Amino acid sequence: MENEELNNHTETLRLVPAVDSLLRTKTAQKLVTTTGAKHLTILARAVTDGLRQEIQEKITSNSDENLDHTREGLLTEAEKRLEHAWHSEQNTSLQRVINATGVIIHTNLGRAPLSEAAKKAVLEEASGYCALEYNVETGKRGRRGARAEHLLAELTGAESALIVNNCAAATVLVLSSFAAGGEAILSRGEMVEIGGDFRVPDVMVQSNATLVEVGTTNRTRVSDYERAITENTRVILKVHPSNYRIIGFTATPTIAELAELAHRNDILLYEDAGSGAMFDLAKYGLAEEPIISRSIVAGADVVTFSGDKLLGGVQSGLIVGRRSVIETLRRHPLYRALRVDKLAYAALEATLEAYRRESVIEEIPVLKMLSQTTDQMRQRAEGFVARLHERLGEKPGLTIELARGYSVIGGGSAPATQPETVLISIKHSNQSAARLEQALRLSKPPVAARILEDKVLLDLRTVTESEEAELLEILVGD
Ligand SMILES: *Cc1c(COP(=O)(O)O)cnc(C)c1O
């Protein structure tokens, strides 16, 4: 074998393992049970092709390279690459992440985490056969979603409710049902883009409705709406400017004022509340989110909001309002295309039950995180850092400190509200914050953190108590 050690690249090319040899290695044998034989062959071919191409490129560029030129060396390299290719592919799959960013409704990390009861309902009640469209008392066909809809109506004080795939879908369904072929009036201060390409004017076009803009960016009055009403007006639309605030010289009519105007003219008042609060969250600094039950009392005919923002449930679009309005939506052909699956109903039912029990601050993760005081955050951070120091001992170059900072509501909700928190700041004298953050990101499970001024910042607000222990082990291990 020694004499096979060649410097000539062209010779080296012949020593690149064949796909079959690579597939016979221990590494491949170990991987095949998870990858499946066909897919492993595809990966192995990509690895050997890649190696061959690299060597060829080095021939043309005449460069020196650091590949081991023996047959064994190349085989070992190919095994390493095969394993890496598979791990890299697995990293693109859905996996649990420890969210140490302090962003509570983190869109990139799946928005609201489910409550324990919701997780249990999904797994134990809905993942197999379940009473989705089956009435266990009569043995006859039941209506899907009836329980979740009932809870939703009861909790918001609305006559009726309907659930679709997300709030964007809810908006399309309402406007397609009620504004198609006619006009919908919207204030210029509410021409919202939610992100992910959801823009109110585009939704109007999609719903075949003509958008009639009224007022100005900062001030719109009832009289502006009134002047815009024609015989083609179908809907007055009020959109909560979820992810931005216009402050200063501003004015916007109340729901009650708009309801009075709409009903006097026999048109529908629709509020897209976005995140929406099920009760007053002012005590947690969230004074500006529309409270769904108040909009209903004030006379909104239909209100839509998200199931996985402040409500703290699963991705869904929740629609509440007058019975006749909800029944029209239910009969629209789009509803069949936009409805949710049994897993979503199970998670929602369990989440809404917690609202009915009035135990949401203890049970619903989003609200639990939101309600933690700065003092509680300080206690948790101090305790964590003490344990970390104890485990790490003296580590030269590593500085772990507490720092004051702010958590973020996220999910395009309450941009002006930033709950005060106590951060854990980590700095290493000979490792950049970017490297530290990368190491955390590539740990199992991955940890998402913030970087500021070459420090890694961890906010325990969004880390559950059971994850704290895991996070500690990850930090000690690094
Ligand atoms: C977030 C939001 C939406 C979109 O909700 P999804 O559930 O993400 O589809 C629509 N309108 C408003 C005002 C929002 O804040």
The ligand as an ORCA input file, in Angstrom:
! r2SCAN-3c Opt
* xyz 0 1
  C     -50.159     38.238     12.122
  C     -51.245     38.911     11.429
  C     -51.889     38.313     10.348
  C     -51.473     36.988      9.817
  O     -51.698     35.994     10.761
  P     -51.152     34.519     10.506
  O     -51.796     33.715     11.581
  O     -49.679     34.608     10.609
  O     -51.576     34.106      9.154
  C     -52.915     38.994      9.742
  N     -53.278     40.214     10.157
  C     -52.680     40.832     11.208
  C     -53.122     42.193     11.605
  C     -51.645     40.199     11.886
  O     -51.035     40.780     12.914
*
